[in-house]
Amino acid sequence: MDQKNFENPPGPRTPAPPGCPAGKITLVGLGPGRLDHLTGRARAAIAEADTVIGYVTYIRLIRDLLAGKEVVKKAMSEELDRAIEAHERARRGERVVVVSSGDAGIYGMAGPTYEVLFQAGWTPDSAIEVEIVPGASAINACAALVGAPLTHDFCAISLSDLLTPWPVIARRLDAAAHADFVVALYNPKSGRRTRHVQEARRIFLRHRSSGTPVAIVKSAFRPKQRVEITTLGEVAEAEIGMLSTVLIGNSNTYVRDGLMITPRGYVDKYEIRDKRRAARAGEKAGRPLAGGLEGWLAALRESGKSAGELAKIHDLPEDYIAAALAEAPEPGARDGGEERA
Ligand SMILES: C[S@@+](CC[C@H](N)C(=O)[O-])C[C@H]1O[C@@H](n2cnc3c(N)ncnc32)[C@H](O)[C@@H]1O
């Protein structure tokens, strides 16, 4: 795997050919939509740009920042055209900003732009510089509006089958549901794609109860913002559109006072006694859980059961359990430090 050394700056960029000034492409994540969620670096990049390229709706979101700039508006399906246009202009020496909603690297313009650049023979040492400016993606923007649904493991799955075959999407939904991830569904519905959320629900109900909390956030931090908290069983009745993100809780997620919360796991380890935090029986503050890797492996060894039996009990592959048990325990591994929020 390539290693990047962040302490030493990269080597010098290949100078632009004479008479051909080096341009720059900056991929800017705008965040969910309101200007006060735009990062300082995003604002500065837009201010430095000669040209701003983007989908019409995103250009509208930042229209107050575009005075004096050339603006290239493209339609929804024209991602590659936006990237080609950015490359052409950067080759002519322009500083080009390509905007995405949320984060440019999450179902955004970063991928298509690098694909177009690589096809044209660009490398990171080429004269054209590329910068990606991160922004808050829909997943964390929507989570912020409904409580704390992402405080345990989560993943994002897009239901768009414009570029991904449905069996691939269905397999990912099934794997995420089976593995008890909190899941954010991007692109849940469009004018033509109306059935996909129902199929996702069907897959999730194979693994999760119909009472599993689900939040639907439409147009987070935009004028038409709408938040609805429902359940997996009733999600079919909810209003879901192209500008919605659907957050499906895991088996521990609950709703309290209208807030969707996924516990971090502290109550498994600690209880409050006399207004003080105390480790539960068998647990130690600052140490991995009794059921953490080393404690779990020790319990497996002591159980005297075969790898096959243990695989069934823990719903894990038998060869994984056999290989883990074959390795000698790490000395002092149970004393590892605790991760903090
Ligand atoms: C092509 S993806 C773009 C994602 C974007 N790059 C990001 O990081 O949020 C479009 C999908 O993102 C989600 N989305 C984007 N902005 C949103 C917002 N303000 N509120 C709710 N969902 C949003 C919706 O699921 C929409 O269908």
The ligand as an SDF file (V2000), in Angstrom:
LIG
                    3D

 27 29  0  0  0  0  0  0  0  0999 V2000
  -25.5770   12.3050   -4.7750 C   0  0  0  0  0  0  0  0  0  0  0  0
  -25.8230   12.1940   -3.0460 S   0  0  0  0  0  0  0  0  0  0  0  0
  -24.7580   13.4880   -2.5310 C   0  0  0  0  0  0  0  0  0  0  0  0
  -24.2320   13.2990   -1.1300 C   0  0  0  0  0  0  0  0  0  0  0  0
  -23.3530   14.4200   -0.6600 C   0  0  0  0  0  0  0  0  0  0  0  0
  -22.0920   14.4540   -1.3870 N   0  0  0  0  0  0  0  0  0  0  0  0
  -23.0790   14.3400    0.8410 C   0  0  0  0  0  0  0  0  0  0  0  0
  -21.9340   14.1040    1.2600 O   0  0  0  0  0  0  0  0  0  0  0  0
  -24.0250   14.5290    1.6110 O   0  0  0  0  0  0  0  0  0  0  0  0
  -27.4220   12.9040   -2.8550 C   0  0  0  0  0  0  0  0  0  0  0  0
  -28.1340   12.3300   -1.6540 C   0  0  0  0  0  0  0  0  0  0  0  0
  -27.5510   12.8800   -0.4740 O   0  0  0  0  0  0  0  0  0  0  0  0
  -28.5240   13.0440    0.5240 C   0  0  0  0  0  0  0  0  0  0  0  0
  -28.5570   14.4730    0.9040 N   0  0  0  0  0  0  0  0  0  0  0  0
  -27.7750   15.4590    0.4140 C   0  0  0  0  0  0  0  0  0  0  0  0
  -28.0320   16.6340    1.0190 N   0  0  0  0  0  0  0  0  0  0  0  0
  -28.9950   16.3820    1.9260 C   0  0  0  0  0  0  0  0  0  0  0  0
  -29.6950   17.1970    2.8720 C   0  0  0  0  0  0  0  0  0  0  0  0
  -29.4220   18.5020    3.0040 N   0  0  0  0  0  0  0  0  0  0  0  0
  -30.6550   16.6290    3.6460 N   0  0  0  0  0  0  0  0  0  0  0  0
  -30.9180   15.3000    3.5370 C   0  0  0  0  0  0  0  0  0  0  0  0
  -30.2740   14.4880    2.6690 N   0  0  0  0  0  0  0  0  0  0  0  0
  -29.3410   15.0130    1.8620 C   0  0  0  0  0  0  0  0  0  0  0  0
  -29.8600   12.5620   -0.0730 C   0  0  0  0  0  0  0  0  0  0  0  0
  -29.9980   11.1920    0.2800 O   0  0  0  0  0  0  0  0  0  0  0  0
  -29.6040   12.7040   -1.5610 C   0  0  0  0  0  0  0  0  0  0  0  0
  -30.4130   11.7950   -2.3070 O   0  0  0  0  0  0  0  0  0  0  0  0
  1  2  1  0
  2  3  1  0
  2 10  1  0
  3  4  1  0
  4  5  1  0
  5  6  1  0
  5  7  1  0
  7  8  2  0
  7  9  1  0
 10 11  1  0
 11 12  1  0
 11 26  1  0
 12 13  1  0
 13 14  1  0
 13 24  1  0
 14 15  1  0
 14 23  1  0
 15 16  2  0
 16 17  1  0
 17 18  1  0
 17 23  2  0
 18 19  1  0
 18 20  2  0
 20 21  1  0
 21 22  2  0
 22 23  1  0
 24 25  1  0
 24 26  1  0
 26 27  1  0
M  CHG  2   2   1   9  -1
M  END
$$$$
